[in-house]
Amino acid sequence: MDCLFCKIIAGDIPSSKVYEDDIIFAFRDINPQAPVHVLVVPKAHIASADEVNPSNSSSVAHIFVKIPEIAAACGLKKGYRVITNCGPDACQSVKHLHFHILGGAQLSDRMA
């Protein structure tokens, strides 16, 4: 498979790992949009939110259980934003489901 995030998970491409367990992998974004910008991905390849289904939804649930722990480990004590992009109109650049954790400063109240 020619998936950037699958290669990062496999260790074929270096990353700045923040957290890892059997189900998910979290690493710092190489083009941060905030002082703290971490990507959290399921290890199983799921292309986008459109492909979440009953057989793989437990991975997504696990991500949301771990997000507060990852955010706290990154020092995000005053809040953070969680975003996923789905499809070309949302500018999903890597076709592997991922959630952005953004924080470390007052974020804009605008989403665009």
DANOR-V183888 format. One record per backbone hydrogen bond with DSSP energy under -1.0 kcal/mol. CO is the residue of the C=O (numbers start at 1). NH is the residue of the N-H. Records with the same first field share a line. If there is no record, write none. Layout:
CO = NH, NH
This chain:
3 = 7
4 = 8
5 = 9
6 = 10
7 = 12, 13
15 = 17
16 = 28
19 = 26
23 = 43
24 = 21
25 = 41
26 = 18, 19
27 = 39
36 = 103
37 = 29
38 = 101
39 = 27
40 = 99
41 = 25
46 = 97
48 = 51
49 = 52
53 = 56, 57
56 = 59
57 = 61
58 = 62
59 = 63
60 = 64
61 = 65
62 = 66
63 = 67
66 = 70
67 = 71
68 = 72
69 = 73
70 = 74
71 = 76
72 = 75
75 = 77
81 = 102
83 = 100
87 = 92
88 = 91
94 = 96
99 = 40
100 = 83
101 = 38
102 = 81
103 = 36
